[in-house]
Amino acid sequence: MSDNIVIAIDGYSSCGKSTLAKALAKKLHFVYIDSGAMYRAVTIYFIRHQVDMDNPQAVSEALNNIHLNFHSRDYETHITLNDEEVSAEIREMKVSEQVSAVSAIKAVRDEMVKQQQRMGQSKNIVMDGRDIGTTVFPKATLKFFMTADPKVRAERRYKEMIANGAQISLEEVFENLAHRDYSDTTRKESPLVRAEDAIILDNTDLTPKEQLAFALDKVKPFLQ
Ligand code: DC
């Protein structure tokens, strides 16, 4: 039996999951896997090829033609879709607007979950997403469920997007987050719920440094 450590981080959109996951991975020298990036890359393919999401055959064909790869550098997410670097494009609003619909498709989830489970088979990893502690790794070593005030989340994401050159209003960002929260928590296929054994981390009033200290304290007992 493998005794690698898996840290699962789930929670709402834009509540700092990736900031924590990256910081933990860096500190512990674990591999960081951004599962949301995978759903986003699949969404790019669906948009470009106008895949009919209601047609199971079309979805299945698309999935057969999609090859995703992570390449790690400085603990940032670098992902390729059929060998093309899409790390910047996955963050664009057109992708954020469609990703909830694409990630609600059962066949898409089944394929992504399979790939994610493979990545965590033998390595120490930190993976963030929506169903990591419930579906992907129900037996994860440690699970966090992150949350924060929706207004604070929207302001953080807005600042990040503006800094990256996006032309967007705070209201649009807030609406997109509210829409994704709703869709992620009410979808039929593995909706976002807190695993019973997940530690709740509300970071509304925490700095990244403080949330890292909180999480490291919980991880410590599992490190030799
Ligand atoms: O973490 P993120 O915002 O980049 O994720 C983008 C979308 O992908 C999110 O709205 C829901 C979906 N997602 C999912 O359904 N399951 C995951 N494990 C990760 C993301």
Residues whose N, C-alpha, C, O or C-beta is under 5 A from the ligand:
A	BS01	DC	S13 S35 G36 A37 Y39 V99 S100 S103 D128 G129 R130 D131 R180 D184
